[in-house]
Amino acid sequence: MDINSMMSAQLASLQQTLQMSILDKSMNNGAAGVIEMMEDLPQQTAAAHPYKGQVIDVQA
């Protein structure tokens, strides 16, 4: 194997490693952004039931 093919194989391996590293960091940043957005959402309260818990006059 000559030096050019060895260097070419090493360069391809380095490029793949770099691409995977960038992709991993990008996914982590994306996930962190989603988590931050979800934490910033206002807390939702349960919707009130239309009649439960209210006094209803049933006298006729």
N, C-alpha and C positions, 0 to 999 in steps of 0.2 A: 504494500500500500504506500503510495507516495505522499509527500507532505501536503500537497494541495487537497487531496481527498480527505485526509485526516482533519485538516483545518476546516474544510467545508462541512464535515460531519459535526465537528465541535460547534461551529457557528449555527448550524441548524438546531442543535440541541439547546444552545444558549437562547436562541430566538424563541423556541417553544417554551422554555422555562420562564422567560421574561413575559411572554404573552399570558401564560397561566398565572403568573404573579399579579399582573395588571388586572386580569379578569377577577381574581380572588379579591383584590382590594376594592375593585369596583362593586362587586356583589356585597361585600361587607359594608361599604359606604351606603349602598342602596338600602340594605336592611336596617342600618342605623337610622337612616332618614325616615323610613316607614315607622319604626318604633317611636321616634321623636314626634312624628306627626300624630300618631295614635295617642301618645301621652298628652299632647296639647289639645286633643278633642275635649269639648265640655262633657262632663259626666251627665249621662241621661238618667232622668228619674223615671220611675214607673208611671205609666199613664193612669190617671184616676179612673176608677170604675164608674160607669154612668149613674148607678144608684146604690151600690154596695156601701154600707157604712152611713147612709143618710136615713133620717127619720121619714117614714112615709105614712101619711094619714090614710087609713083604710076604713074609716067609719062611713057608714052609709046612711 
